[in-house]
Amino acid sequence: DLGTAQIPPSPFLGPSAPSAAMGDGAEAAPAPTCDPLLKPLGDALDDLANRIPYSAVHSSLATEWDGFYRRNQTLARVSDVADQLLWFASQVKPDAMPPAWPAREPAWR
């Protein structure tokens, strides 16, 4: 009888996010938050990174950039901002920058 047939769960669908995150009755760990004073800087880094084409950076791996964007939303210290800026600057290929940029690099580091 088709009216009572059960459709088996798809092997391609994992457990729902809340139950997977919480496990057996345990509460999920709180998501890391961003210092409210640093949030605009994280947002500005995201905006800047979104303007650079993948052809102008050394790595176009989505996992690396997903981590970069995630870290921009969890900045807790000014040193976190500096780390993100240095990582981003190291990703931009020299050919994507104006000719005078490499000469000025030591001054901003």
N, C-alpha and C positions, 0 to 999 in steps of 0.2 A: 504494500500500500504506500503510495508516494506521499500521502498526507502525514504519515508518521515516520518517514525516513529521516535519519539524522545525517547531517553533513559533517564529516570529520574535520577537525581543525586543520588548517593549512600548516605544513611544516616550514613554510617561509615566514610565518608570522610569529614573532617572539612574544613573550609575556607582555602584558600591558606595563607601561612605564611605572605607574604607582606601585603595583605589586612587586615588580622587579626591583625597584629601588628600596622598598621597605622590607622585603624578605618575609620571614616568618613572624609577623607581628611587631618587628622592630621598627622604630621610627627612622625615617630618612634623615641623614645628616643635613643640616641647613646649607643652602647654597652659599658659596663665598660671595661677599658683597664688596662693592667698591667704595672707597672713601669718597664721600660726597664732594669734597673739594678737588679730588683727582678725576672724577667722572667726566668732566668736560674735556680733560686732556686725553682720556681714553677714547672718547667719542671723536675728538679731532684726529687722533692716530688712525682710527677706523676710516674716517672720511678721506684722509690723505692716502691711505693704502688702497682705497677703492678707486682712486684716480690714476694709479700706476698700472699699466697693462702687464699681464704676465710675461710678455716678451721682454720687459725691461727689468726683470728680477732674476736672480740666480735660481731660485727654487719655485716651481709652480705647483708643488705638491699641496693638494687641498688640506691634508692633515696638518701640515706646518702652518698654513694660513689660518685654519680654523683655531688652532692653538693660540696664534697671535691675537686674533679677534677675541677669543675667550679671555685671555690674560688682560686685554685692554679693558674688559668689563669687571675685573676683580683687582684693580690696582689698590694696594693698601698703603704703600709708602712712595715717596718721591723717587727712591732708588728703583722701584718697579717701573716707573715711567722712563727713567734713564735707560734701564735694561731694554725696554721695548723700543725706544728710539735707536739705540745702538744696533739691536737686531735688525730693525727695519732698514737702517742705513746700510748695513752689511749686505742686505738682500738686493739693493738697487745696483744694477750694472753700471760701471763707469761710463759706458757709451750713452746711457740715458740722461746723463747730467751735463750741464754746460761745461765747456773746456776749462774754466777757471776753478771748478769745484774741487778737484783733487788737491790743488795747491792750498786751498783754505781748510781742508779737513783737519789737520793737527790743531788748528785754533779752536774748533768747536768740540773736539774730543776732550 
